[in-house]
Amino acid sequence: MKKIALFVLSIFFSATSFSQIIADHTVVDKYDDIPQYYIDQVKKMWLSYAGESHADAIRTGMELLENLNPKYAVSQISSGTPEPATTVNLRVNEATWGSYRTGPTGWVHNYGEQDWFTSAGAIAQTKASLDYCASHGPALAAFGFGWCYDPDYMTSAAISAYLSATQEYVDYCTSRGYPTKVFFTTGPVDDYSGLYGYNNHLRWKQIRDYVALSETRILFDYADILCWSNSGVQATQTYGSYTYPAIVPENYLPVTKGHISDIGSIRLAKAMWWMLARIAGWDGGEGSVPATGITVTGAGGVSTISQNNGTLALTATVTPANATNKSITWSIINGTGQATISSTGVVIAVSNGTVTARATANDGSGVYGQLVITISGQTIPVTGITVTGAGGSSAISSDGGQLQLTATVTPSNATNKSVTWSIINGTGQATINSSGVVTAVSNGTVTARATANDGSGVYGQLVITISNQVIPVAGITVTGAGGAITITQDNGTLALTATVTPANATNKTVTWSIINGTDQATINSSGVVTAVSNGTVTARATANDGSGVYGQLVITISGQVIPVTGISVTGAGGSSAISSDGGQLQLTATVTPSNATNNTVTWSI
């Protein structure tokens, strides 16, 4: 299998580019022009150069360059998890997260063309690797592809596939805001001659031509670097009438690592240091003047905001006055207070306390200035309310039971955290007091709501389930069958009905009684009144739930026949004797009951 190298660079600062970055033979001797500041920035980076064969040459060159000059310090691993972040040396290894061929997870110290551009699956996996590094860290800051013995047999279409995939990664990182610069590369020129060598040259030229179309593209020209000697002489070969660049023998022999000599490896390393410094923000020695200081001041010398949602316009003065790039980026470091800041340096207060407004130079120098701002008078609105029951409960299961509710307001520093409690009755009923205590009334569900008193309209609520409630009788209406309130037939009856309210009263049974005119009618347990004598009676239905509630109906009785139950006969003056010849005695008949319907009698001896 052909092996392909992968360039990965991780940086943690803002980079400013002054011109297109092309690392070719012209920059090899410029590596020692890198200012110490940018050497230090490169030492914060992570360079993963994954692959086999030619990939070893750059890693070897980095170590050899450090041996020549310790200020170009590096550290290396060849397996396992990449080194942790540091500021003392450039981290160089061959690690990537997963690959299309070996699997999507785990640190992999191998990468090939099958992983970069030869299939949609490879492209998807490489994007997944970018996602992983962005979300888990360290996020990639630069990402490139190095070649091995491949383009000698590749067609223009194959290189176009590589260019398309690489550009897709560039756009992918940009659209997601990843701090990743994807760069292009050429590859080896050793062991190439004749038609193979010429085809190889055309493939690298195809890549160079594509990169030249956009100032934003970055190129590490591995091939060009090795086609020139340290004395500035280019080697060439011919194929028919064509002359094309070829590897300089001293860059190839004697082979030490990755098919390249120590001299060639060091040339690659020098160019890599130059490219990393350019990505870090160095202008490449084009004569820029870096910022050395920044002073931040508030309008009118003010460093406070005392109005609700008030603003303060800041000014950043960059020194020296002739700094090449005097643009800055504004940011806020929230402290005990909170605020936001616009791209033009306008601070908008959010909450009381102190914040630090910072202006950072955009020239890659790392210089910044800042101002501490004191904020007061801010009204912090309620943004959320969570309602919970005591002990996490959301139920009341005892008759007339209660549940204490708590309203937790966010943010915790809201200016007015008081709330108003209310109940929205559903299938059940309850009441709630101003302290959030719910008292059950009837079974079912109710919704307890806590509404913020700050005018924000924010509320929180909790659904409460109520069971086992006793609903007392509140009223009883007594009616006669068909609306009747009279009995007109002798010994007639009238069926009464007791309608209990509320309809969901727990115990709706009643006890019937006659409370007025008990000698004129009777009533049974089902509410049927039977007439006894004419007159009016009052029938009553009393609730059996102990509430004492009753209802009653006055009934008029007529048409009743009262039979004679007894006759007492007495003589005048109480006499019961006649003692004179032909004498007389007046008798009197007293009929009972006195209200007997017919109290006349017939006398006989």
C-alpha positions, 0 to 999 in steps of 0.5 A, spaced: 500 500 500 502 506 498 503 511 504 501 518 505 503 523 510 499 528 514 500 534 517 496 537 523 498 543 526 494 545 533 495 553 535 491 557 540 492 564 538 489 569 533 493 569 526 494 574 522 496 573 515 500 579 511 501 575 504 499 568 501 503 563 505 508 558 500 513 554 504 518 553 498 525 553 497 525 560 497 524 560 505 529 555 507 534 560 509 529 565 512 527 560 518 533 564 522 529 571 521 523 568 525 523 573 531 523 570 538 516 572 539 513 568 534 518 562 535 515 562 542 508 562 539 510 556 535 512 552 541 505 553 543 503 548 537 502 541 536 504 538 529 502 531 527 505 529 521 502 522 520 504 517 516 510 512 514 516 513 509 517 520 507 513 522 513 519 520 517 523 525 514 520 532 517 520 529 524 527 527 523 529 534 520 525 537 526 530 533 531 536 535 527 535 542 527 534 542 535 540 539 535 543 545 531 540 550 535 536 548 541 531 554 541 528 550 535 526 545 541 521 539 539 518 533 543 516 527 539 511 521 540 510 515 535 504 512 539 498 513 544 495 520 546 498 526 544 503 530 548 499 535 553 499 543 551 506 546 553 509 553 551 517 550 552 517 546 545 513 544 539 510 538 539 511 533 533 508 526 532 504 522 527 497 522 531 490 523 528 483 521 531 481 515 527 481 513 520 477 511 514 481 504 514 482 502 521 476 505 524 473 512 526 475 512 534 482 512 537 489 515 536 491 513 530 499 513 528 498 512 520 494 515 515 493 514 507 490 517 501 484 512 502 483 516 508 483 523 505 480 523 498 479 517 495 472 516 497 466 519 500 467 515 506 474 517 507 472 525 506 466 523 512 471 520 516 476 526 516 470 531 517 468 527 523 476 527 526 475 535 525 469 535 529 472 530 534 478 535 535 474 541 535 469 538 541 474 534 545 480 538 544 486 540 542 482 543 536 486 543 530 489 550 527 492 547 521 491 541 517 494 538 511 496 532 507 503 529 505 504 524 500 509 518 498 510 514 492 503 516 489 503 521 484 508 517 479 502 513 477 496 518 478 492 522 473 490 529 473 483 527 475 486 523 481 489 530 483 483 534 482 480 529 487 485 531 492 484 538 491 477 538 491 477 534 498 482 539 501 478 545 499 472 541 502 475 541 509 477 548 508 470 550 507 468 545 512 472 548 518 470 555 516 463 554 516 463 551 523 468 556 526 473 551 527 480 554 529 483 550 523 487 552 517 487 546 512 493 547 507 495 544 501 502 540 500 506 537 494 510 531 495 517 527 494 521 527 488 526 522 489 527 515 485 523 519 479 526 519 472 523 519 465 516 519 464 514 517 471 518 523 473 515 528 468 508 526 470 510 527 477 512 534 476 506 535 472 502 533 478 505 537 483 505 543 478 497 542 478 497 543 485 501 549 485 497 552 480 490 551 484 493 554 490 495 560 486 488 562 484 486 564 492 491 568 496 487 565 502 490 558 500 497 555 504 502 551 501 507 546 504 511 545 497 515 539 499 517 537 492 520 544 491 524 544 497 528 538 495 529 540 488 534 546 491 541 545 494 543 549 500 548 553 495 542 555 491 542 550 485 536 547 482 537 540 480 533 537 473 532 531 469 529 531 462 524 527 458 524 527 451 524 535 450 522 536 457 526 539 462 523 538 469 526 539 477 529 533 480 531 532 487 538 534 489 543 528 490 545 531 497 538 532 499 537 524 498 543 521 499 545 518 504 538 516 506 537 516 513 530 517 514 524 517 510 528 516 504 531 523 505 538 525 507 539 529 514 541 535 509 534 534 506 530 533 512 533 539 515 531 543 509 524 541 510 524 542 518 527 549 516 521 551 511 516 548 516 518 552 522 518 558 517 510 556 515 508 555 522 511 562 524 507 565 518 501 561 521 502 564 528 502 571 525 509 573 523 509 577 516 515 573 514 520 579 515 516 584 510 517 590 515 511 590 519 511 594 526 508 590 531 503 593 537 507 594 544 502 597 548 494 598 548 491 603 553 483 603 554 479 609 556 472 610 557 468 616 554 469 622 558 474 618 562 468 614 565 469 607 568 462 606 571 455 605 568 449 606 573 443 606 568 439 600 567 442 597 561 446 603 560 452 603 555 459 606 555 463 607 549 471 605 550 477 607 546 483 603 545 490 607 543 495 603 540 502 604 541 507 605 537 503 610 533 506 607 527 504 600 528 503 597 522 496 594 524 493 598 529 486 594 529 484 590 535 478 586 538 474 587 543 472 582 549 469 582 556 471 578 562 465 578 566 467 578 574 462 580 579 458 583 574 456 582 567 456 586 560 457 585 553 461 589 548 460 590 541 465 590 535 466 597 536 468 597 543 461 599 546 459 596 553 452 594 555 451 593 562 447 587 564 448 586 572 451 589 577 458 588 579 465 589 576 467 587 569 474 588 565 473 590 558 479 588 554 482 590 547 487 585 544 491 587 538 490 583 531 497 583 529 499 577 532 503 580 538 499 578 543 499 585 546 492 587 550 490 593 554 484 593 559 479 597 563 475 595 569 468 598 569 464 598 575 456 597 574 450 599 578 443 600 578 441 594 573 435 591 574 436 583 573 429 581 570 427 574 572 428 569 566 425 562 569 421 560 575 421 552 577 416 550 582 417 544 587 413 541 592 415 539 599 420 533 599 419 533 591 411 531 592 406 533 587 400 530 590 395 531 596 392 524 599 389 526 605 382 530 606 383 537 606 391 536 606 396 541 604 402 542 600 407 547 601 410 549 594 417 553 593 418 557 587 426 557 585 427 564 581 433 564 576 437 568 575 439 568 582 441 575 582 434 577 579 432 584 582 425 582 584 425 575 586 418 575 589 412 571 586 404 571 586 401 564 587 395 562 584 391 556 582 388 553 576 383 548 577 382 542 573 378 536 574 380 537 582 379 543 586 384 547 591 386 553 594 393 557 595 395 562 600 400 568 599 405 563 601 404 558 596 401 553 601 396 549 597 389 546 601 385 540 597 378 541 596 376 536 591 379 530 588 382 531 581 388 535 578 390 542 579 395 547 577 399 551 582 402 557 578 408 562 581 408 568 577 414 573 577 412 580 580 417 584 576 413 585 570 417 580 566 411 575 565 415 569 567 411 564 571 413 557 573 407 551 575 406 545 578 401 540 576 398 537 583 394 530 584 389 530 589 385 524 592 381 522 598 377 528 599 371 528 603 366 533 599 361 536 604 353 537 602 352 544 601 345 544 600 339 540 599 332 541 595 326 537 596 321 536 590 315 532 590 313 527 584 311 532 578 312 538 582 306 536 586 306 539 593 299 536 595 295 530 597 288 530 595 286 522 596 284 519 602 290 515 604 294 518 598 302 518 597 307 523 594 314 521 592 319 526 594 326 527 591 332 530 595 337 533 590 344 534 593 349 539 592 354 539 590 354 534 585 360 531 587 359 531 594 362 525 597 356 522 601 349 524 598 345 520 602 339 523 606 334 521 612 327 523 611 322 525 617 316 529 618 317 535 622 311 538 623 304 535 623 307 528 625 299 526 626 297 528 619 302 524 615 308 519 615 314 518 611 318 512 609 326 511 608 325 512 601 321 519 601 314 517 600 309 521 604 303 517 606 297 522 608 293 521 615 289 527 616 287 534 612 292 539 613 299 541 612 305 538 614 313 539 613 317 533 610 325 534 611 331 531 608 337 531 612 344 530 609 347 523 612 355 526 612 354 530 618 354 537 615 347 538 618 345 541 612 337 539 610 332 541 605 324 541 606 318 541 603 311 543 605 305 539 603 298 540 603 293 534 605 286 534 603 280 529 602 282 525 608 276 521 611 277 521 619 273 515 622 270 515 628 274 511 633 269 512 639 263 514 642 262 516 649 254 517 652 253 521 658 246 523 661 244 530 663 248 532 669 251 526 669 245 522 671 244 515 668 237 514 672 229 516 671 225 516 677 219 519 675 213 516 672 213 517 664 220 521 666 225 523 661 233 524 661 237 528 655 243 524 653 249 526 649 254 522 645 261 525 644 265 522 638 272 521 638 276 523 635 274 530 635 276 531 627 272 525 625 269 526 618 262 524 620 261 525 628 253 524 627 250 518 631 243 515 630 240 513 637 236 507 639 234 503 645 
